């Protein structure tokens, strides 16, 4: 299921209350300040860390394929008194009216693209929307199979209206050959006026370091550095977490 269709309804509503991690905006603030603006966050979702960067006056726009997540971002921005420019587009089919000096993803959202063909299209979109010499920051993750005892465990949170939100992993398929992991996720909303339950497949597609570098090079992006967890030590080809710093080659 494409992210645009996955992050809708109860899933979008549950995203903020149930998420276990929010990206530290500092590294993205530093990246944008170093490279210069304007900047673009791909997969900005409901606004973390985009709104933090806008709050301190950085020229950053956001794009996401989910209309519901963008609506949550707009609402949060309005409540905080922050002006933000948002675009409802898929990262593999960007068509924006300006070019950027910096493009970044705050976390491994790139792994939601289903295969190398979609990744190639997304990287070419990134290159097309970068000025010559501009920079991109792309984190990638190689998921590990979920331990059997965690399948079926329920995580809960409370919605703004008091409803109980529940999340659990129903099943999972891990395929080394296709470099994909597909999880069946269950979302529940339990309220006095009724309950809602949906199950949706969540696909992750991963890359080796060398494989991703080949895709980036073909798209006109040169690898400047690859780090893992903020550590500047060399990254192995099969590392579980990598952050690529890419530079847009000059067009000929």
C-alpha positions in Angstrom: 0.0 0.0 0.0 1.3 3.4 -1.0 2.0 5.9 1.9 -0.6 8.2 0.4 -3.3 5.5 1.1 -1.7 4.2 4.2 -1.6 7.4 6.2 -5.3 8.2 6.1 -8.2 8.3 8.6 -7.5 6.5 11.9 -3.8 5.9 10.9 -3.2 9.6 10.4 -5.0 10.4 13.6 -3.0 7.9 15.6 0.4 8.9 14.2 1.1 11.7 16.6 -0.2 10.1 19.8 1.3 6.7 19.1 4.7 7.5 17.7 7.6 6.5 19.8 10.2 8.8 18.3 10.4 12.4 17.1 13.4 13.5 15.2 15.8 16.0 16.9 15.5 19.1 14.8 19.0 20.3 15.6 20.8 18.2 12.9 18.4 19.5 10.2 18.8 23.1 11.4 22.5 22.7 11.1 22.2 21.1 7.7 20.0 23.9 6.3 22.2 26.6 7.8 25.3 25.0 6.4 24.0 24.5 2.9 21.7 27.5 2.8 18.1 27.9 1.8 15.6 27.5 0.4 15.1 23.9 1.7 12.5 21.2 1.3 11.6 18.4 3.7 10.4 15.3 1.9 7.7 13.2 3.7 7.1 16.0 6.2 4.0 14.3 7.7 2.4 16.2 10.5 5.3 18.7 10.9 8.2 17.2 12.8 10.8 18.7 12.4 9.5 21.1 9.7 7.6 23.3 12.1 10.6 23.6 14.4 12.7 24.9 11.5 10.0 27.3 10.4 9.7 28.6 14.0 13.3 29.9 14.0 12.8 31.5 10.6 14.5 29.0 8.2 13.2 29.0 4.6 11.9 25.5 4.5 8.9 24.0 2.7 7.3 20.5 3.1 5.9 17.9 0.8 4.0 14.7 1.6 1.8 12.3 -0.3 -0.8 12.0 2.5 -3.5 14.8 2.4 -4.6 13.8 5.9 -1.1 14.2 7.4 -0.7 17.5 5.7 -4.0 18.7 7.1 -2.7 17.8 10.6 0.5 19.7 9.8 -1.5 22.8 8.8 -3.6 22.6 11.9 -0.5 22.4 14.1 1.1 25.3 12.3 -2.0 27.4 12.7 -2.2 26.6 16.4 1.4 27.6 16.9 1.2 30.7 14.8 3.7 29.4 12.2 3.5 30.1 8.5 4.4 27.1 6.4 4.2 26.2 2.7 3.1 22.6 2.0 2.8 20.6 -1.1 0.6 17.5 -1.6 2.8 15.4 -3.9 4.6 12.0 -4.0 8.4 12.3 -3.7 8.9 10.2 -6.9 6.8 12.6 -8.9 7.7 16.1 -7.6 6.7 19.1 -9.7 7.3 22.2 -7.6 7.7 25.8 -8.8 11.1 26.4 -7.3 14.5 24.8 -6.8 16.2 24.3 -3.5 19.7 24.3 -2.1 18.9 21.7 0.5 16.5 18.7 0.4 16.2 16.3 3.3 14.2 13.5 4.9 13.9 13.5 8.7 14.2 9.7 9.2 14.1 6.8 6.8 10.9 7.7 5.0 12.7 6.9 1.8 12.3 3.2 2.8 8.6 3.5 2.2 9.2 3.5 -1.6 8.3 0.0 -2.7 11.2 -0.9 -5.0 14.3 0.4 -6.8 12.3 1.8 -9.7 10.4 4.1 -7.4 13.7 5.0 -5.6 15.3 5.9 -9.0 12.3 8.1 -9.8 12.5 9.8 -6.4 16.2 10.4 -6.6 15.8 11.9 -10.1 13.0 14.2 -8.7 15.4 15.2 -5.9 18.1 16.1 -8.4 15.7 18.0 -10.6 14.6 20.1 -7.7 18.1 20.9 -6.4 20.2 23.8 -7.8 23.6 22.8 -9.2 25.8 22.0 -6.2 22.8 21.7 -3.9 22.8 19.0 -1.2 20.4 16.2 -0.1 20.3 14.3 3.2 18.7 10.9 3.0 18.6 8.5 6.0 18.1 4.7 5.2 17.3 1.8 7.5 17.6 -2.0 7.0 14.8 -3.5 9.2 15.4 -6.6 11.2 12.7 -9.3 11.6 10.4 -8.5 14.6 10.9 -11.0 17.5 8.0 -13.4 17.6 7.1 -12.4 21.2 6.4 -8.8 20.0 3.9 -9.7 17.4 0.4 -9.0 18.8 1.6 -6.7 21.5 -0.6 -3.6 21.8 0.5 0.0 22.3 -2.1 2.5 23.4 -2.6 6.2 23.5 -5.4 8.7 24.1 -6.8 10.9 21.3 -7.6 14.5 21.7 -11.3 13.7 22.3 -10.6 11.1 24.9 -10.9 8.0 22.6 -8.5 5.1 23.2 -6.1 4.5 20.3 -4.6 1.0 20.0 -1.8 -0.2 17.7 -0.4 -3.7 17.1 1.6 -5.8 14.6 -0.5 -8.7 13.3 2.0 -10.4 11.1 5.2 -9.9 9.2 7.0 -11.2 6.1 10.7 -10.5 5.7 12.2 -11.2 2.2 15.9 -10.9 1.7 15.7 -11.6 -2.0 13.5 -8.6 -2.8 14.8 -6.5 0.2 11.3 -5.9 1.5 9.5 -6.3 4.8 5.8 -6.2 4.8 4.0 -5.8 8.1 0.2 -6.1 8.7 -0.7 -3.4 11.2 -3.9 -3.0 13.1 -5.2 0.3 14.3 -8.2 0.6 16.7 -10.1 3.6 17.9 -12.4 2.9 20.9 -14.9 5.6 21.8 -18.3 5.9 23.5 -20.0 6.6 20.2 -18.5 3.6 18.4 -15.3 1.8 17.5 -13.2 1.7 14.4 -10.7 -1.0 13.4 -8.5 -1.1 10.3 -5.7 -3.4 9.2 -3.2 -2.2 6.6 0.0 -3.6 5.1 3.1 -1.5 5.7 6.0 -2.1 3.3 9.6 -1.2 3.8 12.2 -1.6 1.0 15.9 -1.4 1.9 19.2 -0.9 0.2 22.9 -1.8 0.6 25.3 1.1 0.7 26.7 0.3 -2.8 23.3 -0.3 -4.3 21.9 3.0 -3.1 25.1 4.8 -4.3 24.6 3.3 -7.8 21.0 4.6 -7.9 22.1 8.1 -6.7 24.9 8.3 -9.2 22.6 7.3 -12.0 20.2 10.2 -10.9 23.0 12.8 -11.1 23.8 12.8 -7.3 27.3 12.3 -6.0 27.9 10.8 -2.6 29.7 13.2 -0.3 29.6 11.2 2.9 27.8 8.3 4.5 27.5 8.1 8.3 25.7 5.9 10.8 23.9 7.2 13.9 25.9 10.4 13.7 29.2 8.5 13.8 31.8 9.5 11.3 33.3 6.0 11.1 33.2 4.1 7.8 29.9 2.5 7.0 29.8 -1.1 5.9 27.9 -2.2 2.8 25.4 -4.1 5.0 25.0 -1.5 7.8 21.6 -1.3 9.4 21.4 2.5 9.4 23.0 5.0 7.0 22.7 8.7 6.4 23.7 9.7 2.9 24.9 13.2 2.1 24.5 13.8 -1.6 25.5 16.6 -3.9 23.8 17.6 -7.1 26.2 17.3 -10.0 26.4 20.3 -12.4 24.2 19.8 -15.4 26.0 19.6 -18.7 
